[in-house]
Amino acid sequence: MQHDPIADMLTIVRNAALAGKRSVRVPYSRLKHTIAQKLFQAGYLAGVDLAERGAKKEIVVLLKYEKRRDPYARPKSAIHGLERVSKTSRRVYSGARAIGKPRRGIGTYLLTTPKGVLLAEEARREGVGGEVLVAVW
C-alpha cells in the first residue's frame, strides 16, 4: 500500500472545513506548502503560515468562510469541494489547450508544470501543461 501525503493534506483541510474549524495544521513539505499558497491566491483560504514544533515544521492553514446572515447558522466554507485528481495509481496529464474547469466552470485545477505549481488559468496564460494535481470548487 502506498502513502499519498498530498491526498492526506486535502482530506485534513476538507474535514476541517466541514467541521467549521478556523485553522488546521498539516505536516510540512515544499509541494504541500506551494499548493496551500496557490489555494490562498485563488481565494479559497484565508491564510497560510509556517510553524515549527521542535524540529518539525508544519503548515498552518487558515480556512475561509462566507459571511453569515444568521448568527446561529453553520458557517459555509469557501471550499465546497477539494479532490485529488492525479493519484499514484492513475496519473492525469493535460496540455495547455486542454485544461478544463471542474464542476461546470465553478472551480479550478492546480497543475505541476515545468514552471512550477500553477493554477489552471495561469497555466493557460503561460501556455504550459502538466500533471493535474488538485480540483477545487
N, C-alpha and C positions, 0 to 999 in steps of 0.2 A: 504494500500500500504506500502510495506517495503522499507527501505533505505539500500543500499549496498555501504558502503564507499570505499571498495576496487575497485569495478567497477567504481566508480566516479574518483578515483585516476588514473586508467588505461585510462579512457576517457580523462582526463586532459592531461596526458602525450602523448597519441596518437594524440590528436588535436594539441598540441604544436609542435610535430614532423612534422605533416603535414603542419603546418603554417611556419615552418622554424625557430622557436624560439630557442634561446640559452639555456634558463633556464625557469623553471616553479616552482611555489610554490604550495605545497599540504598541507592541514591540517594534523597535526601530529597524528599518533598512532604508537605504537610499531610494530604492524604487517606490516603496510604500510612502515615504515622505514626499516624493515628487507627485505621486498620484493624489495624495491628500491636498497638496498645494494647488494642483490643477482643478480639483473639485471646489476648492475655495475660490479660485479665479473664475470658475464658471458660475459661482453664486449658490452652490449647494451647501456650503459650510460657512459658519460664522468666523472661523479662525483655525489656524494650525500653529502649534508651538512645539518646541522640543523640551524634554525634561530628562533629568538624569537621576536614577535611583542607584546610588553606589556606582558600580562600574557599568551598569546597563543604561542604555538610552531608551527613551520612549517618545512616541509621538502623541501629543495631546490634541485631540480633535474636538473642536467646539462646534456643536451642532446648531443649525439654524432652523428657526421655526417661524411660521407665518403668524401675523398679528391675529389675536383672538378678539372677537366682539363680545362673546360671552365669557366672563372670567372663570366660570366653572367648567367650561368645555375643555376637553383634552386638547393639548397643543398639536397642531398639524405640522409635520416636518416638511422642510423644503425638499427633502429626498423622499419621493414616493416609491421609487424602486431603484435597486442597486444590484447589478448582476455581473458575474464573471463570464465573459464571452469565450475567450480563448483559454482552454484548460490544458492540463498536462496530457490528457488523453486525446484531445482534439484541438489542434491549433487552427485559428481562424486568421487569415490574412486578407487585406483589402488594398486595392490600388487607389491612387488619389482620386480618380474619377468615380470609382465605385463605392466610396464611403457614403453610406446612407445615414438615416436618423432612426433611432429606436422609437417604438410606440407612436407611429404615425407622425413623426416630427416633433414630438413633445420634448425629448431629451437629447442627449449627445453621447458620443463614444469617446473613449480615451485610447490612443494608439501608441505603441512604441515604434518609432521611426528612426532612420539614420540621424535625424536632427534632435532626437530625444523623445520624451513623452509629450505628446501633443493632443489637444482637443481635436475633434473631427473638423471643426471649422478652420482651425489653424493648419491642419494637415492639408486640407483642400486648398487653402490660400498659398501654402508653401509648395504645393504640387508633389507631395510625397505620400506614399502609402506605407503600410506596415502591419504589425500584428495588432489585432483589435483586443485590447485587454478587458475593458470595463464598459458596460452600458449603464447610464444613469438617467433617470427621468423623475 
